[in-house]
Amino acid sequence: MPKVGEHLNPVIENNFMYHAPKDGQPEKYEVIREKAKELAYLIEEECPNSREKSVAMTNLETAVMWANASIARN
């Protein structure tokens, strides 16, 4: 934490606080998750089991997380 007299960084404060869902946000989260799930099933069906497929799935999960964070934080 900053010492007395130092200013808080608003970006850090925003990025590390709880953001309660506002009107309309849960529906946006659901749409993003559903579309990502569609892509996950496509990857599962079309890609051979491999490290690359695992990385693709991990990055898809990461993309959903950051998309939801963008909604929550902004």
Contact map, one row per residue, 1 for C-alpha under 8 A:
11100000000000000000000000000000000000000000000000000000000000000000000000
11111111000000000000000000000000000000000000000000000000000000000000000000
11111100000000000000000000000000000000000000000000000000000000000000000000
01111100000000000000000000000000000000000000000000000000000000000000000000
01111110000000000000000000000000000000000000000000000000000000000000000000
01111111000000000000000000000000000000000000000000000000000000000000000000
01001111100000000000000000000000000000000000000000000000000000000000000000
01000111110010000000000000000000000000000000000000000000000000000000000000
00000011111110000000000000000000000000000000000000000000000000000000000000
00000001111111000000000000000000000000000000000000000000000000000000000000
00000000111111100000000000000000000000000000000000000000000000000000000000
00000000111111110000000000000000000000000000000000000000000000000000000000
00000001111111111000000000000000000000000000000000000000000000000000000000
00000000011111111000000000000000000000000000000000000000000000000000000010
00000000001111111000000000000000000000000000000000000000000000000000000010
00000000000111111100000000000000000000000000000000000000000000000000000000
00000000000011111110000000000000000000000000000000000000000000000000000000
00000000000000011111000000000000000000000000000000000000000000000000000000
00000000000000001111100000000000000000000000000000000000000000000000000110
00000000000000000111110000000000000000000000000000000000000000000000000100
00000000000000000011111011000000000000000000000000000000000000000000000100
00000000000000000001111111000000000000000000000000000000000000000000000000
00000000000000000000111111000000000000000000000000000000000000000000000000
00000000000000000000011111110000000000000000000000000000000000000000000000
00000000000000000000111111111000000000000000000000000000000000000000001100
00000000000000000000111111111100000000000000000000000000000000000000000000
00000000000000000000000111111110000000000000000000000000000000000000000000
00000000000000000000000111111111000000000000000000000000000000000000001000
00000000000000000000000011111111100000000000000000000000000000000001000000
00000000000000000000000001111111110000000000000000000000000000000000000000
00000000000000000000000000111111111000000000000000000000000000000000000000
00000000000000000000000000011111111100000000000000000000000000010011000000
00000000000000000000000000001111111110000000000000000000000000010000000000
00000000000000000000000000000111111111000000000000000000000000000000000000
00000000000000000000000000000011111111100000000000000000000000000000000000
00000000000000000000000000000001111111110000000000000000000110010000000000
00000000000000000000000000000000111111111000000000000000000000000000000000
00000000000000000000000000000000011111111100000000000000000000000000000000
00000000000000000000000000000000001111111110000000000000000000000000000000
00000000000000000000000000000000000111111111000000000000100100000000000000
00000000000000000000000000000000000011111111100000000000000000000000000000
00000000000000000000000000000000000001111111110000000000000000000000000000
00000000000000000000000000000000000000111111111000001001100000000000000000
00000000000000000000000000000000000000011111111100001000000000000000000000
00000000000000000000000000000000000000001111111000000000000000000000000000
00000000000000000000000000000000000000000111111100000000000000000000000000
00000000000000000000000000000000000000000011111110001000000000000000000000
00000000000000000000000000000000000000000001011111001000000000000000000000
00000000000000000000000000000000000000000000001111101100000000000000000000
00000000000000000000000000000000000000000000000111111100000000000000000000
00000000000000000000000000000000000000000000000011111110000000000000000000
00000000000000000000000000000000000000000000000001111111000000000000000000
00000000000000000000000000000000000000000011001111111111100000000000000000
00000000000000000000000000000000000000000000000011111111110000000000000000
00000000000000000000000000000000000000000000000000111111111000000000000000
00000000000000000000000000000000000000000010000000011111111100000000000000
00000000000000000000000000000000000000010010000000001111111110000000000000
00000000000000000000000000000000000000000000000000000111111111000000000000
00000000000000000000000000000000000000000000000000000011111111100000000000
00000000000000000000000000000000000100010000000000000001111111110000000000
00000000000000000000000000000000000100000000000000000000111111111000000000
00000000000000000000000000000000000000000000000000000000011111111100000000
00000000000000000000000000000000000000000000000000000000001111111110000000
00000000000000000000000000000001100100000000000000000000000111111111000000
00000000000000000000000000000000000000000000000000000000000011111111100000
00000000000000000000000000000000000000000000000000000000000001111111110000
00000000000000000000000000000001000000000000000000000000000000111111111000
00000000000000000000000000001001000000000000000000000000000000011111111100
00000000000000000000000000000000000000000000000000000000000000001111111110
00000000000000000000000000000000000000000000000000000000000000000111111111
00000000000000000000000010010000000000000000000000000000000000000011111111
00000000000000000011100010000000000000000000000000000000000000000001111111
00000000000001100010000000000000000000000000000000000000000000000000111111
00000000000000000000000000000000000000000000000000000000000000000000011111
